[in-house]
Amino acid sequence: VKGIMTAFTESEIEIFSLAELKELGFSYVPGPSIAPDAEPIQPFLVAEPAAAPYGEPEKRTGYSDVILKHTLEQSIHRLNPEVPETARHEALKAVLSVFSPQLIDANEAFHKMLAEGVPVTVQKDGQERGERVWLVDFQNPENNVFFAINQFTVVERNQNKRPDVILYVNGLPLVVIELKNPVDEHATVRKAFDQIQTYKAVIPSLFFYNAFCVISDGLEAKAGTISSAFSRFQAWKTPSTLLRAGFDGK
């Protein structure tokens, strides 16, 4: 496998990764196709159709947008039919308003919303009552919308960056994937980690909503959170490696 992977370029690894994500059920979306100034383009995966189970999300209104607002709004309505519409809009507004000068504080605030639901107030029997609006259906994955978007340009503070692949769940950018070329001896998995650190400094709003990051040089892949040091990034476990570990007793 190592010999095969070292023959790949960075762009071919990206294509391979997107193909694997499509096999897992993600809809592949070329980032430029939903850019504010988008024009019809050829899909990045030339041999594959761009549309998949979830079609294509809405066009972005600006390059500073990191959330797919319409997709998130639809998901909130779909997953919380028993919650009044005003409360659902309140939850949407709360998610879109996540902010702090300290990235980790904003990320923790969002993570609480993601894990525990967004707290809202509803009227019932003439009284106010606390309720929770869910952003993701953790019990029934098929109720969620999954997009794998590559070359997604984000402009913040008059600077722009373009992560390799972002995984969106219900319009939320939960995973950022950074890939490096295994042929280039200087383009190591550590370099991919360093690139993530640059993104965090230059386009922090993308990472307000981040659950974890994946870094790879085509030979190995590691995953960690935005607060993880490089040493804390752990090897990515595929179903096959987990199965082998079980048989080996590791």
N, C-alpha and C positions, 0 to 999 in steps of 0.2 A: 504494500500500500504506500509506503514511504516513497518508493521510486516513482510511483504514478503521480502522487501529490506534488512532488518536487518538479514535475514537468508542467504543472499548471501555472498560469499567470494569475495575478490578483483578480483580474476581471473574470477569468474562468472559474475561480473559486467562488466568486460572488454569484455567478450563474448557477453553479452546482448547488450552492447553499439555498438559493431561491427555489430551485427545482425540488430540493428536499422539503422545503417548507410547504410548497404546493402539494406534495405528496401527503403531508400531515394535515392538509385541509385549509391552509391559508389561501386567501385570494391575493395573487401577486399584482402589485400596482407600481408602474414606473413613476417615481416621484415627479419628474417633469410633466407628466400627463395631468396632474392635478395642481400644478403651479398657478399662481394668479394670472400669469401671462401665457398660459399653456396654449400650444397649437397642436394639432394632431401629429403624433409621433409614432414611430415603430416601437413595439414593446422591446424591452431589454432582452428578454428571452425570445429570440426571433422564431424559434421552432415551436414555441408554446403560445397559446392564446392568452391575452392579458386578463380576460375575465375568468373568474373561478366561482366557487360557491356563493360568494357575497358580492359579486359584481365589482363595481368601482365606486369609491367614495366621492363626495362632492369636491368641487374645485375649491382650493383655498382662497380666502379673500386677501391674504397678505402673506409675505414670507416670514413674518413674525409669528404666524399661527402655528402652534405645535400640536394643538388638539383638533381633531376632525369634529367640529362642533355639531354639525347636522347628524352625523353618525351617532355621536354620544347622546344627543337629545332623543333620537329615535329609540336608542337602546334603553335609556332611562324610562321612557314611556312604556316600552314593551315589557320591561322587567318589573315594573311597579304599577300595574293597572289598578290596584286597590287604593293607591295614594292619590289624593286630589291633584288636579292639574297644576294648581297654583303652587303646591308643595314640590311637585316635580320640577317646576321652573326655578323654584328657590334652590333646589339641590344642584341643578345645572349651573346656576349663577355662582354658587359656592365653589364648585369645581373650577370654573373658569377664572375665579378670583384668587386662587391659591397664589400666594406671593410672600416672600421674605427676602431681605438682603442677604440672609444666610441660606445657602442652598439646602443644607441639611435640615434646617427648620421647616422650610417649605415642603421638602420631601416627606418629612415625618408627619406633617399636617395632612398631606394627601394620603399617605399610607393608612392613616387612621380612617379616613373616609372610605378607602378601598376595602379595608379589612372589616370595618365595623358598620359600614353604611353611613350615608350623609344625614346628620340629624336635622330634622325639619319640624315645624309646628303645624298641626292640622286642627281644624275645628270639628268636634264631634259632640252631638247632643248639647250644643250651645256652650261647650267648654273647649279650651285649648288643651291639646294633648301632644306629647312628643311622639315622633314617628321616625323611621329610618328609610332612606331611599338607597337602593342597591345599584351599584355601577356595573357589577359583574355577577353573573349567576355561577357561583362556584360549585353548586350541586349538579347542575345540568349544563355542561360545556356547550352542548349543541344550541343553546339559547343565546350564545354570544356571537359576535361578528369579529372575524380575524382577518387582518390585512398585513401582508409583508410588503413594505415599501422601500425601494432602494433609491439612492441618489436624491434624498429629500433635503433640499436646501433650506436652511434656517438663517435668517438675518436678525441680528440683535446687536445693539450698540454700534451700528454702522459697520459691523463685521459679519461675514457669512461663512458658514461651515456646512459640510454635506456628509453626514455619516453614511457609512456603506449601506446598512440595512436597519430599518426600525420596524419592530413588530407592534402593531396596534391591536388592542382588544377593545371593542366597543368605542372606537374613536380615541382611545387613550394610548399614548406612546410608552408602553410598559417596558420594552426591551430595546436596547441599542446594541447593535452588533458591529464590531470593527474588525476588518480582515486585512491581513498583510500577505505579501507575495513570498512564498516559500523559496523561490529561486534566488531572491535577494538576501544575501547573508546578513545584511544590516536590517532587514525588515522582519524582525522577530516578534514573537507574541508580546514581549515587553514593550516594543514600539507601539503595538496596538493598544496596550494599556496606557502608554504615555499620550497617545492620541485622544483617548477617552478623557484624560485629565485636561487636555487642551479644550475639548468640547465643553466640559463642565465650567471652565473659566470664561469662555467666550460666548457660549449660548446656554447659560444656566437654566433658562426657562424650560428647555426640553427635559431636563433632569428633575424638575419639580415632580414629574409624574413617573419617574423611572422606578421599576421594581428591581431590575438587575441588568447588568451589562455582560456581554459575551465578547471575548477577544480570541482571535485565532490567527495562526500563520499558515494554515493549511495542513499542518502536521499535528498540532495539538490545539485544543480549545479549552478555555477556562471561563468560569462565570463568577461574578462577584457583585456586590452592591456599590453604590456611589461612594460609600465611606470605607470600602475595603482597600487596604494596602495591596500591592502586587502579590505579596506573600500569602495573602488571605484569599486570593482568587483560587478556586478549586477546579480540578479537572472536570470537564463536562462529561456526564455519564449518559451514554445512550442505552436504550433497552438491551442491546446485545452485550455491552460491557457490564451492565448490572447483572445480567443472567450469568455471564462467565464468572463474575465475582461471587455470586451465590454458589456456583458449583465448586469454586476454588476455596470457599470458606473465608473469603476476605471481606 
